[in-house]
């Protein structure tokens, strides 16, 4: 049965623009519809908040925050947000429509995926989250339902409805908002989130793709929450024997219960994922997994919901250190889980061991630390981009990429952050990600009226804006080549890098007179008296005008020109001499056509009494030459 038939929004048009065609999915806070933007004639997805929640300012604020956050990402693996608005009781987001399915659909249909397929999905997800993390956002609700796989194979992350700023401390006193199967322990225990909660959730999603089931299951959400707090995510090979140890390590590292033991953000986990793929052969990547446990596929805790937080967590279970695991029967380093929150000196040792193990991609049980292979990142804060690159080069380090972010604290073009940070150790041939300030997010447009064009462009660039289209106009009071006005006008605030259109003065207008046919000296003097410059064409031309007069002028008579504009004059060589056809003895009408075809004008003279129309004589005899365009007189016979 088609449930969309009972939906009151299907068939309606929101804001006079978005026609709702069908319901796609319904969640705890909103329903998603397939719609058509009637203004642009394109299919899109319309995410409409449940009307009952629209009265809650907190939910509305979260909804609007999603629109603003995602609109700033502009990443190919993030579902784009086009518009946000309210129509009566309906608050909505207009988003990119992805025709396909969710990762949850794939897992329900196929169960466990081959390692290659799992990594093919994980990598674009991490790229999208990495862009969000570097832009200052945390998703907080990563799960297979929010991973869209298009019919064309593209992978996109959706539903940034729980997004928070990285530097915002999120602490909910009575509840945890999120999906219980993918919550990091610190989300449950403290309600404080940063980029590492997304890393944890991605580790759980990778485990689920490799095994077909979730690592923590239970009859109630509370049981699942308890396991997140007190039990490590097991290595995937425990559920699917034969999986490579490097995949166990990847899951273990991403899902460490201590957030300090995880990669700091999705970009860090992406780097380790790419390293892991490089260490796997085709046979390992394409190994067919056994059928996943059917009872785990229909788990009921996939939905985002508000779950009461336990008042106090139970003491963590003491487990064997990674360094001691090789002495346990049946345990190998590449399959060993990371222990939760080690105490005392062991924690620091464990952090180094696990970090090196995963960063180097070593999964054979033989690994080592050679401190001579590492270099400290120099202090780059406040340096210009060029200075930072020079110092990194001098230290034997490279630049992986340069990100740019707004900042009120750092001048435009200076380094505001680096990854790894200044003072942190990095492999001697490693590369650093620089974050360079774009300056304040909003800047004042400078007042540029009267300034020369090049000076105005330079001032816009210094202000963090971009010189836009340049047009010209006449002006009575602004000198030629100087700025008349800008759009937006000076004094307004605009986002950094906004293009500013510039109108430049052509000077005071003058009316150009007609000098064609006049002697050259007279024509030059008349134009110069108007404030115009005069140049001569390189070659003279034949024209109906006498030799030495003006045959043509580059700015036509009656046209407005600016003072100082240049008019090019072409000098006449006089008319071209053309041979005259002999038309004597021809009928007058035939003779006229012959002469006109040769470029002459024709006048026919007839005697007072004449019974003949035959040409008896012509003013220029046939065979002689005459000026092109001159008049040939024909006389017919008389009595």
C-alpha distance (Angstrom), angle and dihedral (degrees) to the residues before:
residue distance angle dihedral
X1 . . .
X2 3.81 . .
X3 3.80 105.4 .
X4 3.79 91.3 -168.5
X5 3.80 88.5 76.9
X6 3.81 89.0 71.7
X7 3.80 94.8 47.1
X8 3.83 111.1 104.5
X9 3.81 92.6 -151.0
X10 3.81 96.6 57.6
X11 3.79 107.6 102.2
X12 3.80 94.4 18.7
X13 3.82 127.0 111.6
X14 3.81 118.1 -133.8
X15 3.80 119.4 -146.5
X16 3.79 88.8 -4.2
X17 3.81 88.1 -76.6
X18 3.83 115.9 66.5
X19 3.82 114.6 67.9
X20 3.81 110.7 -159.2
X21 3.82 110.0 -139.1
X22 3.82 106.5 169.0
X23 3.78 143.3 -9.0
X24 3.81 114.1 -108.7
X25 3.80 104.7 179.2
X26 3.80 142.4 -17.0
X27 3.80 126.6 -143.1
X28 3.76 138.8 175.7
X29 3.80 95.2 -83.2
X30 3.80 106.5 20.4
X31 3.78 147.1 13.3
X32 3.79 122.3 -129.1
X33 3.80 120.7 -142.3
X34 3.77 135.7 -174.8
X35 3.79 106.1 -121.4
X36 3.80 142.1 166.6
X37 3.78 124.5 -124.2
X38 3.80 97.4 -137.3
X39 3.80 92.0 -166.0
X40 3.84 95.3 57.0
X41 3.81 96.0 22.3
X42 3.81 95.8 -128.9
X43 3.79 134.2 130.6
X44 3.79 115.6 -115.9
X45 3.79 141.6 160.2
X46 3.79 118.5 -102.1
X47 3.80 115.9 -154.9
X48 3.80 108.6 -161.7
X49 3.81 122.0 -170.4
X50 3.79 114.9 -129.3
X51 3.82 106.1 -97.5
X52 3.82 90.8 -128.8
X53 3.82 89.2 63.4
X54 3.81 95.4 45.6
X55 3.81 89.7 83.9
X56 3.82 89.9 59.8
X57 3.80 107.0 88.7
X58 3.80 90.7 -158.9
X59 3.79 93.7 58.3
X60 3.80 92.2 44.4
X61 3.79 90.4 50.1
X62 3.82 90.3 50.4
X63 3.79 89.8 49.8
X64 3.79 93.7 51.4
X65 3.80 90.7 43.5
X66 3.79 89.3 57.7
X67 3.82 90.4 55.3
X68 3.79 93.6 49.6
X69 3.80 94.8 42.6
X70 3.79 97.8 48.9
X71 3.81 93.3 40.4
X72 3.82 87.6 61.6
X73 3.82 94.7 50.8
X74 3.83 99.8 64.4
X75 3.82 91.5 -179.3
X76 3.84 122.7 155.0
X77 3.83 91.0 -129.7
X78 3.82 95.3 50.5
X79 3.80 121.5 82.9
X80 3.81 102.4 -113.5
X81 3.80 122.4 -125.5
X82 3.82 113.8 -142.7
X83 3.79 104.3 177.3
X84 3.80 145.2 -5.0
X85 3.76 129.1 -156.2
X86 3.79 150.9 133.8
X87 3.79 128.7 -113.4
X88 3.80 112.3 -176.8
X89 3.82 108.4 -58.7
X90 3.82 92.6 -9.0
X91 3.81 122.5 93.0
X92 3.80 110.6 -173.4
X93 3.79 148.2 175.7
X94 3.82 120.8 -145.4
X95 3.81 106.6 -145.4
X96 3.78 142.4 172.8
X97 3.81 111.9 -78.2
X98 3.80 113.6 -130.0
X99 3.78 112.7 -163.8
X100 3.79 107.4 -149.2
X101 3.80 136.7 55.6
X102 3.79 142.0 -69.1
X103 3.77 126.9 -99.7
X104 3.81 86.3 -112.5
X105 3.82 88.9 60.9
X106 3.81 90.0 51.4
X107 3.82 93.3 49.2
X108 3.80 92.7 47.8
X109 3.79 91.3 50.5
X110 3.82 100.6 40.0
X111 3.79 107.4 18.4
X112 3.81 114.0 -153.7
X113 3.81 116.7 21.3
X114 3.78 130.1 -141.5
X115 3.82 111.6 -96.0
X116 3.81 91.4 -111.8
X117 3.81 91.9 54.9
X118 3.81 91.5 45.6
X119 3.81 91.6 52.7
X120 3.82 91.8 43.5
X121 3.81 87.3 59.5
X122 3.80 98.1 38.0
X123 3.81 96.7 52.1
X124 3.85 98.5 59.7
X125 3.82 88.9 42.2
X126 3.81 89.7 55.6
X127 3.81 90.7 44.9
X128 3.80 89.8 55.2
X129 3.80 93.5 46.1
X130 3.79 90.3 44.2
X131 3.81 89.5 57.4
X132 3.81 89.4 48.5
X133 3.80 92.3 48.7
X134 3.79 92.6 48.8
X135 3.81 88.8 48.8
X136 3.80 88.9 54.7
X137 3.83 101.7 -100.8
X138 3.80 135.7 120.8
X139 3.82 118.1 -156.3
X140 3.86 95.6 -153.8
X141 3.81 95.3 -173.8
X142 3.79 107.0 65.0
X143 3.81 113.2 159.0
X144 3.82 138.0 132.5
X145 3.82 90.7 -90.1
X146 3.82 89.2 65.1
X147 3.82 95.4 50.4
X148 3.82 110.1 88.5
X149 3.80 121.1 -162.0
X150 3.79 112.5 -161.9
X151 3.77 125.7 -144.6
X152 3.81 86.2 -110.1
X153 3.82 91.5 55.9
X154 3.80 97.1 -104.9
X155 3.81 115.5 143.8
X156 3.80 119.0 -144.9
X157 3.81 134.9 177.0
X158 3.80 115.6 -131.7
X159 3.79 140.2 -176.8
X160 3.78 108.3 48.4
X161 3.79 87.4 172.7
X162 3.82 92.6 124.5
X163 3.80 93.9 45.2
X164 3.80 117.5 143.1
X165 3.79 133.2 -177.4
X166 3.80 112.1 -97.6
X167 3.79 91.3 -125.2
X168 3.81 93.5 47.3
X169 3.81 114.4 101.4
X170 3.78 107.3 -137.7
X171 3.78 113.3 -160.1
X172 3.80 120.1 162.7
X173 3.77 111.9 -168.2
X174 3.79 101.1 -153.9
X175 3.77 109.6 18.7
X176 3.79 146.0 25.9
X177 3.79 116.9 -127.7
X178 3.80 114.3 -149.6
X179 3.80 143.1 62.6
X180 3.79 111.4 -54.4
X181 3.81 97.6 -142.0
X182 3.81 91.9 60.0
X183 3.82 103.6 35.3
X184 3.79 117.6 125.2
X185 3.83 115.7 -128.5
X186 3.82 92.7 -112.0
X187 3.82 90.2 54.7
X188 3.78 89.8 56.3
X189 3.78 98.1 39.0
X190 3.81 102.6 38.6
X191 3.79 107.3 7.7
X192 3.83 89.1 -130.7
X193 3.80 115.4 131.6
X194 3.78 137.4 -172.3
X195 3.81 135.6 157.1
X196 3.81 91.5 -65.7
X197 3.82 92.9 70.1
X198 3.81 87.7 64.9
X199 3.81 89.0 48.6
X200 3.82 89.6 53.1
X201 3.82 92.3 49.1
X202 3.81 91.1 49.5
X203 3.79 89.4 52.2
X204 3.81 89.2 54.0
X205 3.82 90.6 47.6
X206 3.83 90.2 50.9
X207 3.83 90.0 50.4
X208 3.82 89.3 51.0
X209 3.82 93.1 48.8
X210 3.83 91.6 50.0
X211 3.82 96.3 45.1
X212 3.80 105.5 24.2
X213 3.81 91.3 -125.9
X214 3.80 139.4 74.7
X215 3.81 118.9 -100.2
X216 3.83 93.1 -129.8
X217 3.78 121.3 41.0
X218 3.76 134.6 163.7
X219 3.78 145.9 154.2
X220 3.80 93.0 -99.4
X221 3.80 135.3 29.0
X222 3.81 89.0 -115.4
X223 3.81 90.7 61.3
X224 3.81 90.5 51.9
X225 3.82 91.0 48.9
X226 3.80 90.6 51.4
X227 3.81 91.4 53.1
X228 3.82 91.7 50.8
X229 3.79 88.8 54.3
X230 3.80 99.0 44.7
X231 3.81 109.7 21.7
X232 3.80 130.5 62.4
X233 3.78 119.3 -127.8
X234 3.83 102.5 -100.4
X235 3.81 120.5 -123.5
X236 3.84 110.6 -90.7
X237 3.82 90.7 -124.9
X238 3.82 88.6 68.0
X239 3.82 87.3 68.2
X240 3.82 97.5 30.8
X241 3.82 109.5 34.2
X242 3.77 114.0 -148.2
X243 3.80 97.8 37.3
X244 3.84 110.0 138.9
X245 3.79 115.8 -96.7
X246 3.81 92.1 -125.4
X247 3.82 88.8 66.4
X248 3.82 89.3 51.4
X249 3.79 88.4 53.0
X250 3.79 92.6 48.2
X251 3.81 92.4 53.3
X252 3.80 92.1 42.1
X253 3.79 93.4 51.3
X254 3.82 94.3 45.9
X255 3.82 94.1 47.4
X256 3.79 100.2 43.2
X257 3.81 107.0 145.0
X258 3.78 89.5 -137.0
X259 3.84 104.5 71.4
X260 3.81 89.5 -151.5
X261 3.81 88.5 68.4
X262 3.82 94.7 54.8
X263 3.81 128.0 83.1
X264 3.79 108.1 -85.1
X265 3.80 94.4 -120.3
X266 3.80 144.4 -7.0
X267 3.81 92.4 -85.7
X268 3.79 89.2 59.7
X269 3.79 91.7 50.0
X270 3.82 90.0 46.8
X271 3.80 90.2 56.9
X272 3.80 91.1 52.1
X273 3.81 90.7 46.2
X274 3.80 91.3 54.0
X275 3.81 89.8 48.1
X276 3.81 90.2 50.7
X277 3.81 92.2 50.8
X278 3.81 90.4 51.0
X279 3.83 90.0 56.7
X280 3.82 94.1 52.1
X281 3.77 123.4 86.8
X282 3.80 125.1 -139.2
X283 3.80 92.0 -100.8
X284 3.82 91.6 54.8
X285 3.81 93.4 44.1
X286 3.80 93.7 49.4
X287 3.81 98.6 40.8
X288 3.82 109.6 136.4
X289 3.83 109.8 -123.9
X290 3.81 121.8 -138.2
X291 3.80 117.9 -103.1
X292 3.82 111.5 -74.3
X293 3.76 120.8 -117.4
X294 3.79 105.6 -85.7
X295 3.81 94.4 -148.6
X296 3.81 90.9 64.5
X297 3.80 97.2 53.6
X298 3.75 98.3 71.7
X299 3.81 96.4 47.7
X300 3.76 113.2 158.7
X301 3.80 99.0 -143.2
X302 3.84 96.4 77.0
X303 3.77 93.9 97.8
X304 3.79 122.1 94.9
X305 3.76 106.7 -113.8
X306 3.80 145.8 150.6
X307 3.81 109.8 -96.3
X308 3.85 123.8 -173.9
X309 3.82 111.1 -112.2
X310 3.82 116.8 -125.8
X311 3.80 110.6 -110.3
X312 3.80 94.0 -128.1
X313 3.78 134.1 8.0
X314 3.79 121.1 -125.0
X315 3.83 117.0 -114.5
X316 3.80 112.1 -83.3
X317 3.78 118.3 -101.4
X318 3.83 112.7 -105.2
X319 3.80 109.8 -124.1
X320 3.77 137.0 -179.9
X321 3.79 117.5 -84.1
X322 3.79 119.5 -110.4
X323 3.81 87.9 -118.8
X324 3.82 90.7 60.7
X325 3.79 98.5 43.7
X326 3.84 97.5 91.2
X327 3.83 87.7 65.8
X328 3.83 91.2 59.2
X329 3.80 115.5 91.9
X330 3.78 111.6 -104.1
X331 3.80 95.7 7.6
X332 3.80 123.3 121.8
X333 3.80 128.5 -174.1
X334 3.78 94.2 -120.7
X335 3.80 93.4 55.9
X336 3.81 98.7 37.6
X337 3.80 118.3 117.7
X338 3.80 120.7 -128.2
X339 3.84 111.6 -107.9
X340 3.81 119.1 -120.2
X341 3.85 119.2 -103.9
X342 3.83 102.5 -25.9
X343 3.79 114.3 -147.8
X344 3.81 129.3 -124.3
X345 3.82 122.5 -15.4
X346 3.81 91.9 -13.6
X347 3.80 91.2 73.4
X348 3.82 93.8 60.7
X349 3.79 91.4 45.9
X350 3.78 91.6 49.3
X351 3.80 92.6 49.9
X352 3.80 91.6 55.3
X353 3.81 93.6 44.6
X354 3.78 96.1 49.2
X355 3.81 93.3 41.3
X356 3.79 93.4 52.2
X357 3.78 92.8 42.7
X358 3.80 93.0 55.2
X359 3.80 98.9 34.3
X360 3.81 91.3 53.9
X361 3.81 91.8 43.1
X362 3.83 92.5 -132.5
X363 3.81 112.9 159.0
X364 3.82 103.8 159.1
X365 3.79 98.7 89.9
X366 3.85 91.9 -105.9
X367 3.81 113.5 103.0
X368 3.76 137.7 142.9
X369 3.80 143.5 -179.5
X370 3.79 120.2 -125.1
X371 3.77 109.1 -177.0
X372 3.79 90.9 -165.7
X373 3.82 88.7 70.5
X374 3.81 93.0 66.2
X375 3.81 133.7 80.2
X376 3.79 131.0 -166.9
X377 3.79 116.2 -115.9
X378 3.83 107.9 -117.7
X379 3.81 121.6 -121.9
X380 3.81 103.6 -86.1
X381 3.80 103.2 163.1
X382 3.79 113.3 125.9
X383 3.81 93.2 8.7
X384 3.78 119.9 126.2
X385 3.78 116.1 -105.9
X386 3.81 90.6 -107.0
X387 3.82 92.5 49.3
X388 3.82 91.8 48.8
X389 3.81 92.4 50.6
X390 3.79 90.5 48.5
X391 3.82 93.0 51.1
X392 3.81 92.1 47.2
X393 3.79 90.4 49.9
X394 3.80 90.5 50.4
X395 3.82 89.0 52.5
X396 3.81 90.9 51.7
X397 3.81 93.1 -107.6
X398 3.78 130.4 124.1
X399 3.80 136.2 -145.4
X400 3.79 113.9 -109.1
X401 3.79 94.0 -170.1
X402 3.79 142.1 -37.5
X403 3.81 119.3 -117.7
X404 3.79 120.9 -167.6
X405 3.80 125.7 -148.3
X406 3.78 137.5 169.3
X407 3.79 117.5 -99.5
X408 3.78 136.0 174.5
X409 3.81 91.2 -167.2
X410 3.83 101.8 52.2
X411 3.79 126.4 56.8
X412 3.77 117.0 -113.5
X413 3.81 111.0 -85.3
X414 3.85 96.1 21.7
X415 3.79 127.1 114.9
X416 3.82 112.7 -100.0
X417 3.81 98.4 172.4
X418 3.78 143.1 -0.3
X419 3.79 134.8 -158.8
X420 3.00 110.7 -114.8
X421 3.80 91.2 32.3
X422 3.80 123.6 -122.3
X423 3.82 110.2 -72.8
X424 3.81 94.3 21.3
X425 3.81 119.7 123.4
X426 3.79 120.6 -109.8
X427 3.78 133.5 172.9
X428 3.78 111.4 -83.1
X429 3.81 93.6 -112.3
X430 3.81 94.5 37.2
X431 3.79 129.3 124.3
X432 3.78 130.8 -126.3
X433 3.79 129.1 -142.0
X434 3.81 110.6 -134.2
X435 3.79 123.2 -155.2
X436 3.79 109.4 -155.5
X437 3.79 123.3 -165.2
X438 3.78 119.0 -111.5
X439 3.78 88.3 -165.4
X440 3.82 123.1 -119.1
X441 3.78 115.6 -11.9
X442 3.82 90.3 -124.7
X443 3.81 122.5 38.1
X444 3.78 134.4 178.6
X445 3.80 118.2 -105.7
X446 3.84 105.7 -123.7
X447 3.81 121.7 -124.6
X448 3.81 102.9 -108.2
X449 3.83 102.6 169.4
X450 3.80 112.1 137.5
X451 3.81 94.9 11.4
X452 3.83 120.3 124.1
X453 3.79 112.9 -100.8
X454 3.81 97.8 -111.9
X455 3.81 92.0 47.3
X456 3.81 89.8 49.7
X457 3.81 91.9 51.2
X458 3.80 91.1 50.6
X459 3.81 91.8 50.3
X460 3.82 91.6 50.9
X461 3.80 90.2 51.9
X462 3.81 91.9 49.3
X463 3.82 88.9 51.1
X464 3.81 91.7 55.2
X465 3.80 94.9 -105.5
X466 3.80 130.0 115.6
X467 3.83 126.0 -120.6
X468 3.80 106.3 -117.3
X469 3.80 135.1 -170.3
X470 3.82 115.1 -22.7
X471 3.82 118.9 -147.0
X472 3.82 131.2 173.7
X473 3.80 132.5 -130.6
X474 3.81 137.7 169.0
X475 3.78 117.7 -99.1
X476 3.79 132.9 -173.3
X477 3.81 95.1 -158.5
X478 3.84 107.6 26.8
X479 3.78 118.1 79.4
X480 3.77 119.4 -116.6
X481 3.84 111.4 -85.9
X482 3.82 94.2 20.7
X483 3.83 127.0 112.7
X484 3.82 117.1 -91.9
X485 3.83 97.4 -179.5
X486 3.82 145.3 -25.3
X487 3.78 135.2 -140.1
X488 3.00 111.9 -112.2
X489 3.80 92.2 34.1
X490 3.78 123.4 -124.4
X491 3.80 116.1 -78.9
X492 3.81 96.4 34.0
X493 3.82 121.6 116.6
X494 3.77 120.4 -120.5
X495 3.80 137.6 169.2
X496 3.78 117.3 -90.3
X497 3.82 113.5 -86.9
X498 3.82 92.6 22.9
X499 3.82 110.0 151.9
X500 3.81 114.2 -117.5
X501 3.82 116.9 -154.4
X502 3.82 115.1 -138.5
X503 3.84 130.1 -153.6
X504 3.81 112.1 -157.3
X505 3.80 125.6 -161.1
X506 3.81 120.2 -109.4
X507 3.78 88.2 -166.6
X508 3.81 128.5 -115.9
X509 3.83 114.4 -24.7
X510 3.83 121.9 -115.5
X511 3.82 129.2 -170.7
X512 3.80 110.8 -120.4
X513 3.84 114.5 -136.4
X514 3.81 128.7 -144.0
X515 3.82 111.8 -96.5
X516 3.83 98.8 160.7
X517 3.82 110.3 127.3
X518 3.80 93.1 18.3
X519 3.79 122.3 117.6
X520 3.79 111.6 -90.1
X521 3.82 97.0 -114.2
X522 3.80 92.6 50.8
X523 3.82 92.3 47.3
X524 3.83 92.6 49.9
X525 3.80 93.3 49.3
X526 3.83 92.9 48.2
X527 3.81 93.1 53.1
X528 3.79 94.8 43.9
X529 3.81 89.9 52.5
X530 3.85 86.4 61.5
X531 3.81 91.4 56.2
X532 3.80 94.2 -103.1
X533 3.78 127.4 133.6
X534 3.80 119.1 -125.3
X535 3.79 127.9 -146.6
X536 3.80 129.7 175.3
X537 3.78 124.9 -126.4
X538 3.79 114.0 -114.9
X539 3.81 94.9 -119.2
X540 3.80 135.4 38.7
X541 3.79 119.4 -130.7
X542 3.77 138.2 -153.3
X543 3.77 113.0 -103.9
X544 3.79 140.4 155.4
X545 3.81 87.6 -99.0
X546 3.82 121.6 91.5
X547 3.78 119.3 -92.2
X548 3.83 112.7 -85.0
X549 3.80 94.8 28.3
X550 3.82 127.2 105.4
X551 3.79 113.6 -82.8
X552 3.84 97.0 179.9
X553 3.83 142.5 -0.1
X554 3.86 123.0 -150.3
X555 3.83 95.0 -138.5
X556 3.78 108.0 50.5
X557 3.78 125.3 -126.2
X558 3.81 113.3 -87.7
X559 3.82 93.0 24.2
X560 3.82 121.4 128.2
X561 3.78 114.6 -120.4
X562 3.80 132.9 175.1
X563 3.77 123.9 -109.3
X564 3.78 107.0 -92.2
X565 3.81 94.9 26.6
X566 3.82 115.3 137.7
X567 3.82 123.9 -118.6
X568 3.80 116.6 -162.0
X569 3.82 115.7 -148.9
X570 3.80 124.2 -157.5
X571 3.85 116.0 -152.0
X572 3.80 120.7 -137.1
X573 3.81 122.3 -124.3
X574 3.79 88.3 -162.8
X575 3.81 126.5 -106.2
X576 3.77 120.7 -32.5
X577 3.86 114.0 -105.8
X578 3.81 111.0 -120.7
X579 3.85 128.2 -172.2
X580 3.82 111.4 -109.4
X581 3.83 114.8 -128.9
X582 3.84 116.9 -127.6
X583 3.82 105.7 -115.0
X584 3.86 99.4 162.6
X585 3.81 110.1 133.1
X586 3.84 93.1 23.9
X587 3.76 124.3 116.4
X588 3.83 108.7 -93.3
X589 3.82 94.5 -116.6
X590 3.81 92.5 50.6
X591 3.80 91.4 46.1
X592 3.83 91.5 51.0
X593 3.81 92.0 54.2
X594 3.81 92.0 47.7
X595 3.80 93.2 52.7
X596 3.80 94.8 43.5
X597 3.80 89.7 51.5
X598 3.82 87.7 55.4
X599 3.84 90.6 55.6
X600 3.83 101.7 -96.6
X601 3.74 134.9 122.1
X602 3.82 115.6 -125.2
X603 3.84 133.7 -144.7
X604 3.83 119.9 -175.9
X605 3.86 119.1 -154.0
X606 3.84 119.8 -166.6
X607 3.87 128.9 -170.8
X608 3.80 117.5 -111.0
X609 3.77 90.3 -107.3
X610 3.75 115.3 33.8
X611 3.77 135.3 144.6
X612 3.83 95.0 -176.8
X613 3.84 132.7 80.6
X614 3.81 94.2 -168.8
X615 3.81 119.8 120.3
X616 3.78 108.5 -112.6
X617 3.85 97.9 176.9
X618 3.85 142.6 -0.4
X619 3.82 127.0 -148.2
X620 3.82 92.7 -125.9
X621 3.80 111.3 38.1
X622 3.77 118.5 -124.2
X623 3.78 114.5 -90.1
X624 3.80 94.8 31.0
X625 3.85 121.6 104.0
X626 3.79 128.5 -115.8
X627 3.85 134.3 178.3
X628 3.77 113.3 -79.8
X629 3.78 109.0 -103.6
X630 3.82 94.7 22.5
X631 3.82 121.1 130.7
X632 3.82 122.3 -101.4
X633 3.83 114.3 -158.5
X634 3.85 117.4 -145.1
X635 3.84 124.2 -162.6
X636 3.80 124.2 -159.9
X637 3.86 126.8 -148.7
X638 3.80 121.1 -86.4
X639 3.82 131.2 -160.9
